[in-house]
């Protein structure tokens, strides 16, 4: 398999001629590169005007291979052929090195180039690349590749340091200024030739018939100092992968190329595999083009309901200089927002935040002395309860997470979760599987009030920037959130992707009940400590809700399915417990107190089924004011115990705080528990 390595451009802040004098100091050997034992010149030619030199050297290397491998292949040293072409007139040195040893089994081609900085003629640039092709090496192909990679990385790291060291030797010898080659000054040219070749006489003094054509510096190369300042510390291999991806995407796009920080994020997301990063980036670029994401910052208009009720916003920076975003998730009305702006509206809001974050990262990097590559997210879960497990809302959240993960990888540097209640493990179990493993490792959780203690938020956020709602001194302009009034709901803004909530394809079922009629769902539990959850909306009139448990096995009659469409008779709407003639406290127990739910309310709750048995969810119609039947839409689910064992022991059923508001009255009170 052919491996390609490309290093960024290194800049020496010395004139080209001085760098050439320093470069020549490394031959025939130098202590700083112990792997090179000796370099012998086999051919050396200058043109008659002393402007160009061709040199061929045979270099002996002591490769840092395992002793056993050396013995098995029968060599202690390997030999490389290095061909140099120096053009003092054009001020370029081109170097090509190929292996002589094992040339039939391993192909190594390393190319280097020194050239004048395109913007400053007093500086010299250096670039380096290599190709490695191990076709057959006695079964040690992977080992040889690793050795070659290690050796190449070491050479890159030492290259610039060597020039700096040799430059001191050049100046110590009294050479402080070398003027460029000039056709009208043969005497100077002869002296320049002597200095840059250390007085070596050509072995074969014949004129070079033809001047080589030199390529201009690649417009897609990167300066090493730029990488360190704006992209951060990268290993030589990571730099190489970045340049390879940059060159590929530039050839593909034929126009606007994503920023280097963007390329680096996709590489990090795929462990610096160029092929995988290229595939991921290609999909993302198509997605951005299809949905016009590049226009979001300039064209997005924040809906009024978001301005008033979305509890999130940017808030200064953390201690590492990362932009800090605050989300008061526990105060967010997920259902209200979805029914006001829809899932696509919530997604567009999220993308706008992500695009803002990228812009803030650029600003933070410019104002800082180092690269700022990710932002920090502070999530306050105070107020989180079972209402946040509204299934359509969770599904919408998961879709948004997947889109963000695919198109904004490695933008999250740290996630601080504070005031996490006991209900949080349920939501985390559902959501975490859709979050990249590397991102999950950046989450830090604080469950109680210890977030301001040593080891808490103060380790990551300056004390004077802790927001006021968390007990800090800094005024936060993040909205408190709260319930979205139903008057702001938009018809058709949100419908379940699996079908209309009232259809047979929906996970929600619809029930109509007359006066004193009941509807029941029986759950057979054989998994102690599993969690029974429910979510229902009262669409008309008042309904009471209770949960019972019996040690005896219960089952609904065959006609129970008719209840779901309201077609059963009065007998069928009697409780199965009543039909059995059972008495409460003797044959069954009430495990959740009766809750009276009013017209328009949304209820979410849960119960830890600590014992096996039959659990009965019961809805009963209260007195009717008119002839129209009460209507209910519900969903229930059982969550396996192995997800929650040890963390959910005191989880309690809860009515949604948002249930306090109905479509008719904004002052109705919540029933007490």
N, C-alpha and C positions, 0 to 999 in steps of 0.2 A: 504494500500500500504506500502510495506517495504521500509524504508529509511535507507541508510547506510552512516556513517560518519567516515572518517579516517583522523587522524591528522599526520603531519610529525613528525619525531624523534626530540625530544628536548634533548639537551646535557647539563648536569650539570658537570662542571669542578671540580668535587670532587670524591674521591673514593666511591665505592658502599656502604661500611659499614657506612661512614659518612652520605651519603644520606639517608640510612635507619633510622639512628638516627633522622635525621631532619624530615623524613616522619612521624614518630610516633608522632611527636609533634602536628600534626593536630587533634588528637583524645583526648577526645571525641567530642570536638567542638573547633572552633576558630573564632575570630571576622572577620578574612579576608574572611571567607565563611559564610556569615549570613544565607544563605539558609539552611545550616545544623544546626539543633537545637541540636541534641544529637546523639551519637553513643554508643550503649550498646553492650559489648562483650557477646555473647551467647555460644560460644564454643571457646576453645583455647588449642592447644596441641603442645608439642615439642617432638622431638625424643630424645632418651636417650643420644645421643652424642652431643646434642645442635646444630645440623646442619640444622634442618628443623622445621618450625612452620606452623601450620594450624590455621587460625583464622576466625571466623564468627561473623559479627557485624550486628545489626539491627539499621538502621539509620533513624532518623525522619527528614523530610525535609519540609520546608515551601515554597511550590512552588509559584513563582510569577505569579499566575493566576488572572484574573479579579475577583473582589469581587463577582459580580453577578454569575459568573460561579461556584465559590466555594459554594455559598449558594444553587444553583440549584442541585449540586451533593452531597451536605451535608457533605463536608469534609473541614477542614482547613489545614490538614497535610497529607503527603503521606509517606509511609515507603518503604525502600529499604533494601534488604539483600546483604551484601558485604562479599564475600569469598576471603581470601588472602592465598596464599601459598608462604612462604619465604624459600628459599634454600640458606643458607650462604655458603655451600660448592661449589655450582655452581654459586653463586653470582647472583641470579635472584629472583625477586619478581613478582608474577603474581596475578592480581586482577580481580575479576569478580563481577559486581553488577547487580542485577535484581530487578524489582519492585514487591513489595508484594501487594500494593494497586492497585485495578482495574486490577489485573493480567489477568482476563478473557477477558478484553476489550482492554487492551493496553499491548504490550510486549516490554520491554526495556531491552537490554543487553549491558552493557558497559564493555569493557575489557581494562586493562592497563598492562603495563609491564615495569619494571626497569631491566636493564641488563648492563653488563660491555661493555664499548665502544670497538668495535672489533680491533681498532688500537692503543688505549691508555688505558691501564689497570687502570690508575689513574682517568679516567673519567667514568661517568655513563650516559647511554641513557634512555630516557623515550618515550614510544609510547602509543597511545590511539586510540580506535575505539569504535563505538557504532552502534547498530541496533535498529530501532524503527518500530514497527508494530502496527498501530492503526486500530483495526478491527471494533469496534463499540463503540462509546462514546457519546451516547445521541444526536447525530447530530452535535457534536462539534469536529469532527475528524480533520478538517483543523486547528482549533484553538489550539488543543492539539499539533499537529505537530509543529506549529510555536513556541509555548511555549517551547517545548522540544528542538527545534533547538537553540532558544535564550539561554536557560540554558546551553546547551552543549558548545556553543561557549564561554560563559562567563567562564565556568570551565576550558576550554583549555587555555584561556588567562591568568588565575590566577595561573595555575599549577606550572609553572616554577618560578614565583615570590614568591610563598609560600615557596618553597624549599630554595630559597636564604634567605628569612626572617628567617625561622626556623634554617638555618645553623648558623646564628648569635647567636641564643639562645644556640645552641649546643656548640659552641666555648666559649661562655660566661660562660658556666657551666664547663669549663676546659677540654672539650673533643676536642682535636685538631688532634689526629691521632689514627685511629682504624685499626689495622692490620687484614687481612682476617682470616677467620676460618682455623684452622690447626688441623688435627687429633691428632698430637703428643703433643698438648698443651691444655689439658682440662681446666686448670685454666683460660687461656685467653679466651677460648670459652664460659665459664660460664659468664665472665665479658662482653663479646661481646653480649651474649644473654640478659643480664640485660640492657645494654644500648639501644639496638635496640627495646626492648619491654617496656622500661621505668620502669623496675622492676616488671611488671605485672606477677603474678603467674598464671599458666594455670588453667582454670576452670575444665578441665578434663584431668589430667596428665596421658595419656596413650600413648604408643609408636605408631608412624606412621609406618604401616607395609611395605609400598612400596614407593619408591622414584619415583616421577613423572618424565616423560620424557619432556624435554623442547625443543621447536623448536629453531633453530638458527635464528638470526635476518633476517628478510625478505630483500632479496637483492634489492627489488624494493621500499623500504622506502626511505624517503628523510630527510635530516637534516634541522631543522628550520633555522639555521644560513646560510646554503647554499641557501635556498629559498630567504631569505631577501637580501643576497648579489648578487645573480646571476639572480633571477627571480623577485625581487621587493616585495613590501608590498602586502600581500594577507590576506584576512580575513580567519578565521578558516574554514569556509564553502568552500571557494575557494581552500584552501590547501587540504581539504578533496576530493573535486572533481578532483583535479589534481592527487592525489594519486590513486584514483579509476580508472581514465583513464589510468594512467601509468601501473597499474597492469593488466588491461584488454588487453592493446596493447602488453604487454610483453608476456602474455599467448598466444595471437594470433600469434604474429610474430615468436616466437621460435628462435629468432636470433637477428639481429640488431633492436634496439628500437629507434624511433625518439627521438630527444633531448627534455629535459623538456621544453625549450623555445618554441619548435614547438607544443608540447601538449597544452601549455598554450595559444598559439595563437588561436588554434582551439576551445578551451574552451571559450575564450573571444568572438570569432565570433558567438558562439551559447549561449551567456549569461550563461555560466557555466552549461548548461544542458549536462550531461555526455552522454546520449543517442544520442542527436543530434550531439554533437561534435564527438562521435565515428563513426557515420554514415558518416559525412563529411570527417573525417580523413581517414576512410577506402577507400572511393572513391578516395581520393587524393593519397594514397599509391599505389593503383592499377594503377592510371594514371602515377605516377612517374616510376613505374616498366615497364609499357608498352612502355613509350617513352624514357626510359633510361636517365631520368633527372639527376640522381646522377652523370652522366659522363660529364655533360655539362662543368663544370669548367675546367676539364682536357683535354677534347677533342674538345671543340668548337674553331674554327678558324674564326676570324673576317673577313668577306669579304672585299675586297679592297674598294668597293663602300660605305660600311658602314664607314670604316676608313676615307674616304674623304668627305662624304656628310651627315652622321648622326649627328645631332646637339645635342648630349647628352653625359653626362659623370659625374663621381664623382668629388666632389669639397669640400674638407675639411669637417668640421662639423658645426652644428648650435650651439646655446648657451647652449642647453641641452645635448650636446655631441653626438647628432644623426649624422650619416653619411648623407651628403647632396648631392643629385643628382640634376643636372641641365638639363633641357630639353628646348631647344629653339624651341618650336613647331611652332612658326610663320615663322621660316626659314626652315622648313622641307618640302621636296618634297615628299609627301606621295605617289603620283602616280608614280614618278620616282623610289622610293625605291621598291615599290611593283612590278613594271615591271622589276626590276633588280634582286631582290632576292626572290620575291614571298611572299605570305602571310605567308607561313610556315617559310620562312627565317626571316621575321620580328618577328614572334612569338618566334623563337629560340633565336634571339637577345634579346628580352624582357626577356625570361626565364634566359638567361645568366646574365643579369643585376640583376634580382631578386636573383639569387644564389650568385652573388657577394655581394649583399646587406646583405644577411644572414651571410656571412663570415665576412663582415665588422662590423656587429652588435656584433658578438662574440669577435672580436678584441677590439671594443670600450668598451665592458663590462669588459674585462680583464684589460684594461688600465685605466678604470674609477673606482671610489669608489662606484658606484651604477650600477644597471642593466640598460642597454640600450636596449630597446625592439623593437624600430621601427626607420625608417629613415625619413628624411625630403626631400620633393620634391619641387624644385623651377622651375616653368614653366613660361617662357618668351613668351608672345603671340605677341610681336612686329612683324608685317608683316602678321599676320593672316588675311585671307580674304576668299572669297567664294570658292577659289580653294580647300580649305581644306574640303569643303562639298562634294567633289567628292564621289558619293554614294558608289561605290565599296570600296573606301578607308575607308569610315565611317563604312561600314559593317565589314571590316577586323579589324578595331579598336575595334568595339564592341565585336567581337569574342575573341580578345586578352584580353580585360578587363574581360570578363566572366571567362576565363581560369585562369587569375591571381587572381581574387576574390575568386575562388573556391580552389586554391592551395597555395596561399600566404596570408591568411587572417591576418588582424591586424598587417601588417608590415609597414603600412603608418601612421606615427605619425602626420604629418602636411603637407599640400599642400599649397604653396604660389603661387598665380597666379598674375603676374605683367604685366602691359601694355596691359590689355585686351581691344580690340577694340569693337566697337558697334556691329560687326557681331558675337561676341562671344556668345550672348544669344541663337542663333540658334544652334550652335554646342553643347552648354551646355545642352540645352533642349533635344537634341537627345541622348547625351551620359549619362547624369546624371541618367536617369532611370535605367541604367544597373550597377550603382555603389551602393554598399551597403550603407544603410542609415547612419550607424555609420561612414563610411568613408567619406560620403558627408559632415558630420558635421565638418570635419577637414579642409575643404577648406576655405582659406582666399583670397579675391579678391581685387586687386588694379587696377583701371581702367585707371588713368591718369599718371601724373609724380610725384604723391605724395607718391610713395613707399619708398622714402628715408626720408620722413617727420616723426615726432613723431607718433607712432602707426603703422608704416610701417615695412619694413624688419629689421630695426635696433633693433626691439624688439625681433627678433628671430635669426638673424645672426650677429656675431661680425662685427663691423665696418670695421676692417682691412681685412675681408674675403669677403666683398661685391665684386662680380666680376666686372671687368673693363667695360664690355659692358653695365652694369647698372649704370655706373658712380662711381664705387668703385675703391679702390687702388689695388685690388688683381688680378693678372694675371690669366686669365682663360684659361685652355687648352681644353675646350669644343669646338668642331669644329663649325664654323659658319653656316654650312649647305649649302644651295643653291641648284640650279637646277642640277639634275642628267642628264648628257649628254645622248642623245638617243643612242649614240654609245655603252653605257654600258647596254642597255636593253637586256634581254635574252628572246629569243623566247619561249613562253609557261611558263615563270616564274610566270605569274599571269593571271588567267582567273577568271571570275565571277563564284561564286559557283552556281548561279541560271542558268547558261548556258553561252554559248559563246556570247560576246557582239553583234555579228552580227546575232544571231539567233532570231527566233520569240519569244522564251521564255525569252529573255533578257529584262530588263527594258529600254534598249537603242534601238532606232529605227534607221534604215539605210535608207538614201534617196540619189538618184542620180538625178542630175540636169544638163540640157543642158544650153546653153547660154541664159541669160536673164530670165530663168525660176525661179519660186519661189516655196517654200514650206511653208505652214502656219499651225499653231496650234491655235485654238480658245479656250480661257478659259473664261467661264462665271463666273463672280464673284458676289456673293451675300453676301459676308462677308468682309465689309470694314476693312482696316488695316491688312488683311491677306497678306502673302508674297509669291510672285511668284518667283520661282528659276529655273534656267536652267543650263545645263552642256552639252557642245557639243564639238566634235572633227572634225576638217576639215581634211579629209583623202586625198583629192586631189583637186588641183586648189584653187582659191580664192572665198570666199563667204562673202557677206555683211549681217549683222544681225540688225534688228530693232524691237522695240516693240511699238504697237499702242493701242489706246483705243477708244471705241465708246460708247455713251449712249444707242445706239440701239442694239437690240439683233441680233447677227450674228450666222450663222451656216454654216459649210462646206457642200458641196453637197455630195451625196451618194458615188460618185466615189473617194472621197478624200483618202480613204484607199489605193487606188492603188498607191498614191504618195509614200507611205512608202517603196515600193519595186521598184520604178522607172518605173512603167508600164503605167503611164497615158500619155495622149497626150498633145499637146501644149496648148490647151484651158484649160485643167485641171490644168496646171502649171501657169495659170494667177492668180493674187491676187484676193481674194474674194472682196476686197475693190474696185478694178478696175472694176470687173464685175458688181458691184452695181452702178457704175457710180458716186461714192462719191468723194468729194474733201476734201483734208487734210485741217484742220482748220475750216471746216464747218460741216462735218459729222463725222469726227474722228480726233484725235490728236496723235502726235508722243510723247510718254512718255519716251522713251529711245532713245538717238541719235544713228544714224547709225554707226555701227562698222564694219570696213573692216577686215576680218580675213583671214590669209594666210595659205597656204598649211602646214599641220603639226601642227597647233596651237590647243591648248586646252583652251576652254573658259568657265568660270563659272561666274554667275552673279545672281542678284536678283532685284526685284522691289516691293516696298510696294504698294499694291493696295488700295490706300486710299479711292477710290470710287467704287461703284458697276458699272457693265457694262460688255461689251465684250472686252477682251484683246487679241491682235493678236501678236503671235510670228512669225516673218517673216524672212526666209532665202532666199537670192537672189543670183543666180550664176552670177559672173562677167565674163568678156571676157575670152574665152578659147584659150589656145595656140595650142591645137591640137584637135583631134577628140574625145578623151576620155572625158566622162562626169565628172563633179565635184561630189564628194561624201562627205556625211555628216553623222555623227552618233550623235544622240542627246537624251536627257532625260530632262523632266521638271516635276515640282511638286509644289503644292500649300500647304503652311503651314498655319494652322489655326491661326486667330488673337489672340485667348485667350492665346496662348503661349507667345506672344511677345508684347502685348499691354503695352505701357508705356516705352518700352525699345528699340524699333526698329524704332522710328519716323524718324530718319535721315539716316537709312540704305540706302546705294547707291549701284547701280550695279557696278561690278568691273570685269575687265579682269584679268585673272591670270597672275602674274608676270612671271610664268614659260612659258607663251605663247610666250615670246620673243625669244625662241630658237626653231628652226625647225630642222627636220632631215637633211636638205640640207645645212643650213647656221647657224653658231654660232654667227653671227654678225647682224642678222636682227633686226630691231627695232620694238618696240611695237607701235601699232596705238595709237594716242592720243585720249582722250575722249572729 
